Amino acid sequence: MADSPDASPLTDRLMRMAQRHGLPLVGFFVLSLLYFAPIHFDGMGLHGSDIVQWRGMAEAMMEYEAETGDPALWAPNVFSGMPGYHIRYAPAPPQLDTIVDALRPYLWPTTHFFLLMAGLYALVLYLVRDRWAALLAALGFGFTTYLFIILGAGHQTKFVALAYAPYLLLAFAYGMRRPGLLSSLLFGAALSLHLRADHPQITYYVLMVALVWWIVETIRAGRQSDWMPHLKTTAWLALGTVVGLIMVIHPYWSTFEYKDFSIRGAAAGGEAGSGSLDWDYAMRWSQGPSEFLTLFVADAFGGGGQTYWGPKPFTSGPHYVGGIIVALAGLALWKVRSRIVLSLGLGALATGLFAMGHHAAWLNRPMFEYFPYFSAFRTPETWMSITVLAIVLLAAFGLRALLKRPAPNRKKRRSTPAPDALSMRDSLLPFGVVAGLTLLLWVGGDALLSFEKPDERARIEQAIQQQRPDLSLQNPQVQQFIRSQLSDQRQERQALLQADAQRTLIFVILAMGLIWAYRSERITAPWVVGIGLAALVLVDLWGVGKRYLSRDDLSPNQRAEEQIATYDFDRFLIDEREDAGGPGHFRVYPMALNPMNNAEPSYHHESIGGYHGAKLRRYQDYIDFILEPNQRSGPNKGALNLMAGRYIIGQRALPGTEPVYRDERTGLQVFENPDALPRAFFVDRITVESDQDALWERLGDASTNLRAQAFREEPLDVDLDAISQDNPPSVELQTFTPPEIEWSVETGGQHLLVVNEVYYPAGWNAYLNGEPVPIHRVNYLQRGVVIPEGEHTLTMRFEPTSDRVGGVIAQVATASVYLTIIALVAQPWWRRRNDASDPDAPHPPDPDADEPDA
C-alpha cells in the first residue's frame, strides 16, 4: 500500500502537517493536563454550585432512567413539576461531540479545553496563515480568566459552547471564502454541534459576530456592485443554517416550544408567547463602562467575590485577557487593512456595547424590544466572552503584521522595509498606549475611579442602624466612623489595582523589548518573537487564572450528589413519603432553605421550590402573586394548600400548622399542614373568575374552599353533577413516574377531577380507559379532567410530539449531512486515484504550500 502512486503524496502531506502543527497541539494537551493536574492526578474535582443545583433537579429523572432505560422528560421534584428539557435532555442522534463526551468521565475538563485551543489554532491558521499567531490566539483565549471562572461555578454547558465557538466561526469563514455545497453542509454541521452544547445564548452571541462580518461583506458588495457572488454565498450559508437547525430539531423543537410557556416567552399573567424577560431582570448583570479596564488590569475593580466593588450586584471575576493581547488587537485595528479585521473590530465593539446592558440603554433597549430573540437572554456581561474572542482574533492579525520580515537589500547589506512591513514606531506605539494607560491607573487611579460601591455609604448606615438603633446617623462620631470605613476600603481597593497595574506594565514592557529587538534586527527569527510573546501571554494569564481556579477551589473528587447533605429532617420526610405510598402524595416547602433559589431539597423531596433560570410562567406567577405577594410576611398558607404543601421545613410555624419533627443538629423543624389539598380530588362546581388579580388573591387565601370548587378564567362547557355525601367519588393513585401517572377513579355522576400537577399543554395527554380526553386548566396552573359516572382508569402521559417526531427528523438529517460531507470530501481523492495511472494528468496544488514558514 505504501508503494501505491497516490499514497505517497497523502502520506507526505500528513507528515508535513504533523511537523508544522503537531507540537503546538501536543502542547495544548500538556498545558491543560498541567493546569488541571489536581483533577487528573490528585483525585480532586470541579463541583461548582450550579452542578450541585443541577444534580438536585435531575435526581427524579435520573432515577427513572436508571430503572427503565427510558428518558424522563418531566422533572416532578422541582417547582411542583416542570419539563426537563433544560435539566436533562440528550439530543437523539449521535454526532462528533458524542466521541468527545465519551471521554468526559476520564479527562474533563481537558477534553474541551484542548478542543477549544485546537479550534482557535485552526481558525487563526485559516484566517491569518501564521502558526505563531495561531499559537498566541489559542493560548490567549484558552487561558482567559472567564473560562476558569465559569468552570469553577459549574457552568459546564457554557464552557462547552465556548469550546465549540472557534469551529462555528471557522465553518462560517470557510463558507464566506468557498461558497458551495460542502461549505454549506460544514457550516450546518458546525452549527448543530454548537447548539448541541445546550447553551443557545452563546450560539446566538457567536452568530452575532458572524452577522457583523456578513453585513460588512454586504456593504462591500453594494459599493462594488458585485451582488451575484455575495448572494450566492448568502444562499449557501442560509441553506447551511437551515440544515443545522434541522439536525438539532431534537432537542430544540421541544426547547423552543417550552420557551413560549416560560418566563422567557410569556409575560406575567399572559398566555404562551405573550412576552419575554423583564428588562430590569435581564439587565441586572450589566458590564460597567469603566470595567473594560479589567481586560488588561485584572483587579481594577477588585477582582471578584467580597473584594469586587463595581456596579454589578456581585461577580466572580473579570474578563481578563492581558495587556499584550489588547495591544496587538489595537495594532491590527490601526494598521491591518482587511475586511475580516474590520468585521472583528465592529464585532468586538457591538458585543462590548451589548455587554453594557442598561449602561448603554440607547442601544440595548431597542435591541431588547425589537431584535429577534435578543430579549430571550439575561446577564449582558456574558457578551464579554465573545468580545474577548474577537479581541484575541484581532491580536492574531496584529502579531502577523508585526512579524512580517523586512525585504533584504543585498547591495546595501541591510534590510529595507517591505511595503506592508511595520516601522519600529508603528510596532511599539500600541504597546506604548497600553503601557501609558496602565501607568496612569497605577499612579493616578484615585483620580479616575471612585473605589466605592454604588450606595455603599447607605448600606453602611443601614448596618449601623440595625446593630445600634440608639445611635443617630448625624452623630459626629458615627459620621467619622463611616468616613473611616469608606477611606480604608478605598485604599485597599486602590492597592489591588496598583499591584495588577504594575504586573501588567511588566509584561507589556517585556513584550516591547522583544519587539524592539526584532525590529532592530538583534533578533532575526520571527519564531523567537512569536513564541516569546505567546509565552508571556501564557505566564500572564496562567497567574491570574489561578486566582479563580486553583487547587484550593477544588474538592475531593466525590460525585455531585455526595455534596448534597441529607439531614435528619430529610430522613423523616422520606419515611413519611414511603408511609404514604411513595411519591405523588404530597409536596414539601423548604421555607428555611431559600426555597426559590435552591434545588438541593429537590434531590430528596417533591418540592414546591427549586432553582432554575427558565421557570414556567404560570408557576412564576404562582410564586410572585399567590405564594409570596408580600415576601416580608412570608408565604400565603392558602398557596401552600393549593399545591399540596403538606410539610414545611422552617424555624417557625405558619398559622394553622403544627410541628411534627425537630432536627436537633440543624435546629430546623418540620411542620405539618393539615389543610393541604390532595394530589387528586373531585369537585362538582366550577367558579369563573375572569379578573386575574382577584383570582390570584382567592387562590392564596386560606379561607377559599378549594375542595369544593375549581376556578377558571372562562366557563367550561360541561354539566357537572352534585357530589353525593352518601356515595362520594373516589380516586386512588396507582402509578407515579416522571412521564406517567395513573389513577383508579369511581364516581356516581359526572364530576371534575382536579389533578394537583402543573398544567403544561405541550406534551401532557390524558386517557380515560385508553381513550383520549381533554385536560383543562383549572386553579390557574393545575390540571382538570371531566370524569363520567362509573369506574375508570385515568392515565396522564408526557409524550410531546416535538420529542418523538423531532428525534426521527434529526436522525435522518444528521445521517444525510454527514454521508454527503464524506462523499464530497472523498470525491477529489477518488478522482486522483483513478487518474494516478495517467502520468500526464494535472495535479491540484498543495493547499499548504502557500502557508508561510514563519
Secondary structure in CASP SS format (residue, H / E / C, confidence):
PFRMAT SS
TARGET T0000
AUTHOR 0000-0000-0000
METHOD secondary structure of the structure
MODEL  1
M C 1.00
A C 1.00
D C 1.00
S C 1.00
P C 1.00
D C 1.00
A H 1.00
S H 1.00
P H 1.00
L H 1.00
T H 1.00
D H 1.00
R H 1.00
L H 1.00
M H 1.00
R H 1.00
M H 1.00
A H 1.00
Q H 1.00
R H 1.00
H H 1.00
G H 1.00
L H 1.00
P H 1.00
L H 1.00
V H 1.00
G H 1.00
F H 1.00
F H 1.00
V H 1.00
L H 1.00
S H 1.00
L H 1.00
L H 1.00
Y H 1.00
F C 1.00
A H 1.00
P H 1.00
I H 1.00
H H 1.00
F H 1.00
D C 1.00
G C 1.00
M E 1.00
G E 1.00
L C 1.00
H C 1.00
G C 1.00
S H 1.00
D H 1.00
I H 1.00
V H 1.00
Q H 1.00
W H 1.00
R H 1.00
G H 1.00
M H 1.00
A H 1.00
E H 1.00
A H 1.00
M H 1.00
M H 1.00
E H 1.00
Y H 1.00
E H 1.00
A H 1.00
E H 1.00
T H 1.00
G C 1.00
D C 1.00
P C 1.00
A C 1.00
L C 1.00
W E 1.00
A E 1.00
P C 1.00
N C 1.00
V C 1.00
F C 1.00
S C 1.00
G C 1.00
M E 1.00
P E 1.00
G C 1.00
Y C 1.00
H C 1.00
I C 1.00
R C 1.00
Y C 1.00
A C 1.00
P C 1.00
A C 1.00
P C 1.00
P C 1.00
Q C 1.00
L H 1.00
D H 1.00
T H 1.00
I H 1.00
V H 1.00
D H 1.00
A H 1.00
L H 1.00
R H 1.00
P H 1.00
Y H 1.00
L H 1.00
W C 1.00
P C 1.00
T H 1.00
T H 1.00
H H 1.00
F H 1.00
F H 1.00
L H 1.00
L H 1.00
M H 1.00
A H 1.00
G H 1.00
L H 1.00
Y H 1.00
A H 1.00
L H 1.00
V H 1.00
L H 1.00
Y H 1.00
L H 1.00
V H 1.00
R C 1.00
D C 1.00
R H 1.00
W H 1.00
A H 1.00
A H 1.00
L H 1.00
L H 1.00
A H 1.00
A H 1.00
L H 1.00
G H 1.00
F H 1.00
G H 1.00
F C 1.00
T C 1.00
T H 1.00
Y H 1.00
L H 1.00
F H 1.00
I H 1.00
I H 1.00
L H 1.00
G H 1.00
A H 1.00
G C 1.00
H C 1.00
Q H 1.00
T H 1.00
K H 1.00
F H 1.00
V H 1.00
A H 1.00
L H 1.00
A H 1.00
Y H 1.00
A H 1.00
P H 1.00
Y H 1.00
L H 1.00
L H 1.00
L H 1.00
A H 1.00
F H 1.00
A H 1.00
Y H 1.00
G H 1.00
M H 1.00
R H 1.00
R C 1.00
P C 1.00
G C 1.00
L H 1.00
L H 1.00
S H 1.00
S H 1.00
L H 1.00
L H 1.00
F H 1.00
G H 1.00
A H 1.00
A H 1.00
L H 1.00
S H 1.00
L H 1.00
H H 1.00
L H 1.00
R H 1.00
A C 1.00
D C 1.00
H C 1.00
P H 1.00
Q H 1.00
I H 1.00
T H 1.00
Y H 1.00
Y H 1.00
V H 1.00
L H 1.00
M H 1.00
V H 1.00
A H 1.00
L H 1.00
V H 1.00
W H 1.00
W H 1.00
I H 1.00
V H 1.00
E H 1.00
T H 1.00
I H 1.00
R H 1.00
A H 1.00
G H 1.00
R H 1.00
Q C 1.00
S C 1.00
D C 1.00
W H 1.00
M H 1.00
P H 1.00
H H 1.00
L H 1.00
K H 1.00
T H 1.00
T H 1.00
A H 1.00
W H 1.00
L H 1.00
A H 1.00
L H 1.00
G H 1.00
T H 1.00
V H 1.00
V H 1.00
G H 1.00
L H 1.00
I H 1.00
M H 1.00
V C 1.00
I H 1.00
H H 1.00
P H 1.00
Y H 1.00
W H 1.00
S H 1.00
T H 1.00
F H 1.00
E H 1.00
Y H 1.00
K H 1.00
D C 1.00
F C 1.00
S E 1.00
I C 1.00
R C 1.00
G C 1.00
A C 1.00
A C 1.00
A C 1.00
G C 1.00
G C 1.00
E C 1.00
A C 1.00
G C 1.00
S C 1.00
G C 1.00
S C 1.00
L C 1.00
D C 1.00
W H 1.00
D H 1.00
Y H 1.00
A H 1.00
M C 1.00
R C 1.00
W C 1.00
S C 1.00
Q C 1.00
G C 1.00
P H 1.00
S H 1.00
E H 1.00
F H 1.00
L H 1.00
T H 1.00
L H 1.00
F C 1.00
V C 1.00
A C 1.00
D C 1.00
A C 1.00
F C 1.00
G C 1.00
G C 1.00
G C 1.00
G H 1.00
Q H 1.00
T H 1.00
Y C 1.00
W C 1.00
G C 1.00
P C 1.00
K C 1.00
P C 1.00
F C 1.00
T C 1.00
S C 1.00
G C 1.00
P C 1.00
H C 1.00
Y C 1.00
V C 1.00
G C 1.00
G H 1.00
I H 1.00
I H 1.00
V H 1.00
A H 1.00
L H 1.00
A H 1.00
G H 1.00
L H 1.00
A H 1.00
L H 1.00
W H 1.00
K H 1.00
V C 1.00
R C 1.00
S C 1.00
R H 1.00
I H 1.00
V H 1.00
L H 1.00
S H 1.00
L H 1.00
G H 1.00
L H 1.00
G H 1.00
A H 1.00
L H 1.00
A H 1.00
T H 1.00
G H 1.00
L H 1.00
F H 1.00
A H 1.00
M C 1.00
G H 1.00
H H 1.00
H H 1.00
A H 1.00
A H 1.00
W H 1.00
L H 1.00
N H 1.00
R H 1.00
P H 1.00
M H 1.00
F H 1.00
E H 1.00
Y H 1.00
F C 1.00
P C 1.00
Y C 1.00
F H 1.00
S H 1.00
A H 1.00
F C 1.00
R C 1.00
T C 1.00
P H 1.00
E H 1.00
T H 1.00
W H 1.00
M H 1.00
S H 1.00
I H 1.00
T H 1.00
V H 1.00
L H 1.00
A H 1.00
I H 1.00
V H 1.00
L H 1.00
L H 1.00
A H 1.00
A H 1.00
F H 1.00
G H 1.00
L H 1.00
R H 1.00
A H 1.00
L H 1.00
L H 1.00
K C 1.00
R C 1.00
P C 1.00
A E 1.00
P E 1.00
N E 1.00
R C 1.00
K C 1.00
K C 1.00
R C 1.00
R E 1.00
S E 1.00
T E 1.00
P C 1.00
A C 1.00
P C 1.00
D C 1.00
A C 1.00
L C 1.00
S C 1.00
M H 1.00
R H 1.00
D H 1.00
S H 1.00
L H 1.00
L H 1.00
P H 1.00
F H 1.00
G H 1.00
V H 1.00
V H 1.00
A H 1.00
G H 1.00
L H 1.00
T H 1.00
L H 1.00
L H 1.00
L H 1.00
W H 1.00
V H 1.00
G H 1.00
G H 1.00
D H 1.00
A H 1.00
L H 1.00
L C 1.00
S C 1.00
F C 1.00
E C 1.00
K C 1.00
P C 1.00
D C 1.00
E H 1.00
R H 1.00
A H 1.00
R H 1.00
I H 1.00
E H 1.00
Q H 1.00
A H 1.00
I H 1.00
Q H 1.00
Q H 1.00
Q H 1.00
R C 1.00
P C 1.00
D C 1.00
L C 1.00
S C 1.00
L C 1.00
Q C 1.00
N C 1.00
P H 1.00
Q H 1.00
V H 1.00
Q H 1.00
Q H 1.00
F H 1.00
I H 1.00
R H 1.00
S H 1.00
Q H 1.00
L H 1.00
S H 1.00
D H 1.00
Q H 1.00
R H 1.00
Q H 1.00
E H 1.00
R H 1.00
Q H 1.00
A H 1.00
L H 1.00
L H 1.00
Q H 1.00
A H 1.00
D H 1.00
A H 1.00
Q H 1.00
R H 1.00
T H 1.00
L H 1.00
I H 1.00
F H 1.00
V H 1.00
I H 1.00
L H 1.00
A H 1.00
M H 1.00
G H 1.00
L H 1.00
I H 1.00
W H 1.00
A H 1.00
Y H 1.00
R H 1.00
S C 1.00
E C 1.00
R C 1.00
I C 1.00
T C 1.00
A C 1.00
P H 1.00
W H 1.00
V H 1.00
V H 1.00
G H 1.00
I H 1.00
G H 1.00
L H 1.00
A H 1.00
A H 1.00
L H 1.00
V H 1.00
L H 1.00
V H 1.00
D H 1.00
L H 1.00
W H 1.00
G H 1.00
V H 1.00
G H 1.00
K H 1.00
R H 1.00
Y H 1.00
L C 1.00
S C 1.00
R H 1.00
D H 1.00
D H 1.00
L C 1.00
S E 1.00
P E 1.00
N C 1.00
Q C 1.00
R C 1.00
A H 1.00
E H 1.00
E H 1.00
Q H 1.00
I C 1.00
A C 1.00
T C 1.00
Y C 1.00
D H 1.00
F H 1.00
D H 1.00
R H 1.00
F H 1.00
L H 1.00
I H 1.00
D H 1.00
E H 1.00
R H 1.00
E H 1.00
D H 1.00
A H 1.00
G C 1.00
G C 1.00
P C 1.00
G C 1.00
H C 1.00
F C 1.00
R E 1.00
V E 1.00
Y E 1.00
P C 1.00
M H 1.00
A H 1.00
L H 1.00
N C 1.00
P H 1.00
M H 1.00
N H 1.00
N C 1.00
A C 1.00
E C 1.00
P H 1.00
S H 1.00
Y H 1.00
H H 1.00
H C 1.00
E C 1.00
S E 1.00
I C 1.00
G C 1.00
G C 1.00
Y C 1.00
H C 1.00
G C 1.00
A C 1.00
K C 1.00
L E 1.00
R H 1.00
R H 1.00
Y H 1.00
Q H 1.00
D H 1.00
Y H 1.00
I H 1.00
D H 1.00
F H 1.00
I H 1.00
L H 1.00
E C 1.00
P C 1.00
N C 1.00
Q H 1.00
R H 1.00
S H 1.00
G C 1.00
P C 1.00
N C 1.00
K H 1.00
G H 1.00
A H 1.00
L H 1.00
N H 1.00
L H 1.00
M C 1.00
A C 1.00
G E 1.00
R E 1.00
Y E 1.00
I E 1.00
I E 1.00
G E 1.00
Q C 1.00
R C 1.00
A C 1.00
L C 1.00
P C 1.00
G C 1.00
T C 1.00
E E 1.00
P E 1.00
V E 1.00
Y E 1.00
R E 1.00
D C 1.00
E C 1.00
R C 1.00
T C 1.00
G C 1.00
L C 1.00
Q E 1.00
V E 1.00
F E 1.00
E E 1.00
N C 1.00
P C 1.00
D C 1.00
A C 1.00
L C 1.00
P C 1.00
R C 1.00
A E 1.00
F E 1.00
F E 1.00
V E 1.00
D C 1.00
R C 1.00
I E 1.00
T E 1.00
V E 1.00
E C 1.00
S C 1.00
D C 1.00
Q H 1.00
D H 1.00
A H 1.00
L H 1.00
W H 1.00
E H 1.00
R H 1.00
L H 1.00
G H 1.00
D C 1.00
A C 1.00
S C 1.00
T C 1.00
N C 1.00
L C 1.00
R C 1.00
A C 1.00
Q C 1.00
A E 1.00
F E 1.00
R E 1.00
E C 1.00
E C 1.00
P C 1.00
L C 1.00
D C 1.00
V C 1.00
D C 1.00
L C 1.00
D C 1.00
A C 1.00
I C 1.00
S C 1.00
Q C 1.00
D C 1.00
N C 1.00
P C 1.00
P C 1.00
S E 1.00
V E 1.00
E E 1.00
L E 1.00
Q E 1.00
T E 1.00
F E 1.00
T E 1.00
P C 1.00
P C 1.00
E E 1.00
I E 1.00
E E 1.00
W E 1.00
S E 1.00
V E 1.00
E E 1.00
T E 1.00
G C 1.00
G C 1.00
Q C 1.00
H E 1.00
L E 1.00
L E 1.00
V E 1.00
V E 1.00
N E 1.00
E E 1.00
V E 1.00
Y C 1.00
Y C 1.00
P C 1.00
A C 1.00
G C 1.00
W E 1.00
N E 1.00
A E 1.00
Y E 1.00
L E 1.00
N C 1.00
G C 1.00
E E 1.00
P E 1.00
V E 1.00
P C 1.00
I C 1.00
H E 1.00
R E 1.00
V E 1.00
N C 1.00
Y C 1.00
L C 1.00
Q E 1.00
R E 1.00
G E 1.00
V E 1.00
V E 1.00
I E 1.00
P C 1.00
E C 1.00
G E 1.00
E E 1.00
H E 1.00
T E 1.00
L E 1.00
T E 1.00
M E 1.00
R E 1.00
F E 1.00
E C 1.00
P C 1.00
T H 1.00
S H 1.00
D H 1.00
R H 1.00
V H 1.00
G H 1.00
G H 1.00
V H 1.00
I H 1.00
A H 1.00
Q H 1.00
V H 1.00
A H 1.00
T H 1.00
A H 1.00
S H 1.00
V H 1.00
Y H 1.00
L H 1.00
T H 1.00
I H 1.00
I H 1.00
A H 1.00
L H 1.00
V H 1.00
A H 1.00
Q H 1.00
P H 1.00
W H 1.00
W H 1.00
R H 1.00
R H 1.00
R H 1.00
N H 1.00
D H 1.00
A C 1.00
S C 1.00
D C 1.00
P C 1.00
D C 1.00
A C 1.00
P C 1.00
H C 1.00
P C 1.00
P C 1.00
D C 1.00
P C 1.00
D C 1.00
A C 1.00
D C 1.00
E C 1.00
P C 1.00
D C 1.00
A C 1.00
END
